[in-house]
Amino acid sequence: RIYLESDPCTWTMSHKVDQMGTPNSIFVEVKLQGSLMLAVSHLETQGGGAVHVWPRVEDAGGPCHCRHFAQAPDRIEAKHGGVFVEVALPLRVPENWPVGVVNIVWLDPSKPDLKILLAIDHAVGDWRCDVRDWVAFVDAGACA
């Protein structure tokens, strides 16, 4: 349910979302960002998960755009005013990498299948600064 504050300390239910997710899934994150409602679910037994996006909050009771992942998504965030949605996925062998390095996927929230716009393995995903919003690729055989 989505509640809006109509008067100070008075909350009114604005929207209700029905039948979110799939059986045996647990919603671990739900947030409103701009006009988007975003959610992350994890499967209880298989270890995978999904990202759910409602492109317009006022249509939260309507169809949900969804993309499933083999690994449970760690974090979801709308970027650049909701132009795309960034999903952080855990590394398969995290102990080989510094804290904050994750796999990043950018999704198109306007597409029902949440089309992948960009996928980056081993990205610095948790730094909050201007440098973090730049993309750089380093080839394994490259030299400085």
N, C-alpha and C positions, 0 to 999 in steps of 0.2 A: 504494500500500500504506500502511496505517496501522499503525504500531508503537507499542506501549505498553511503558513501563519496568516490568517486573515485580519486579525487585530492582535495587539500585544497579548501574548499568552493564550491566544485562542487559535487552535489548530483544527483545520477542516480537511477531511479526506478528499483529495483531488482525483486520484486515479487508483485503480486496483489492477495488479498484474496477475493473471490466472495461468496455471499450468506451465510455470517456468521450467525449462530444462527437460531432462530425460529421467526415467526411473533410475534409482540408485545414484543420483547425483546430489551433491551438497553445494549450496551456494556459499562461497567464502568471501565474496566481495560484491557489493552493489553500490553504485554511485551515480549521481547526476552531475554531468559536466556540460554546461551550456544547454543546448537543445537535446543532447544525447543522454540516454539512460544506458549505463554499461554494467555488465555483470560477468563474474567468473564463476564457473562451477567445476568441481572435482568429482570424478567417479569414486564411489566408495571402495570398490574392490580392484578395479583394473589399473588404477594409477594414471589414467588419462584425464582429460578435462575439456572444457569448452569456453568460448567467449560468446557472450550474448549482447546484442546491441539493438536498441530501439532508437531509430533515427530522430524521432520527435517525441519528446516527453509526453506531450498531450495524446499521443497514440500508444502509450505504454500498454494498454490492454489489447492492442492489435498485434499483427504478426511480428515476430522477433527474427532478426538476422543472426545467424549462428555459424560458428566455425569450430570444429572439433580438432583437438591436438592429441598426439600420442602421449605427451607429457602434460601434467597439470600446469596450466598457466600460473605464474607467480604474481603478476601485477598487470593491470590494464589502465590506460590513461588516454584521454583525448588530447591530441596535439594540434596546435595552430588553429584553434577555434573549432575543432571537430572535423577538420579536413581529412584527417586520418586518425586511426586508433593504434596506439603502440601497445604491444603485448610483450611482456618479459617472460621468457621460458627458462626453466633451470637447465644448467649444463648436465650432460650425461655423467661426466666425471668432474664434479666441482672442486675436488681437493687438488687438482692439477692447476688451478687458476686462482688469481687473487679474488678477494671478496669484492662483490659488485660487478663481476663479469658474468654476463648472461647471454642467451640467444634472444635477439630482438626480431619481432615481426611487425610490420606496418600493414594495417588492414584498411580497406575502403568501406566506411560505415554506410555508404549509400547503396551498396550491393547486397542482395539477400544472402549470398554465399560468403560475404565479407572477403572479397577478393584480396589476395596477398599482393601488396604493392612493392614491398621490399623485405627481404629476410637477411639478417646479418648474424653469423655465428660468432661467439666470443666477443661481444661488444661490451663496452663500459656502460652499464645501464643505470647505475644509481648515483651518478654525479650530477648534482644540481648546479649547473653553471652554463654560461654561453658556449663554452667549448664543447659541452656534451651534445649540443644540437647540430654539430658538424659531423659529417660522415667521412671517414678516411679508411682506405683499404691498404694493407701492407702485404705484398707478396712474400711467400716463404723464402725465396731466394734473393730478395732485394737487399741492397746495401745502401748505407747512408752516403 
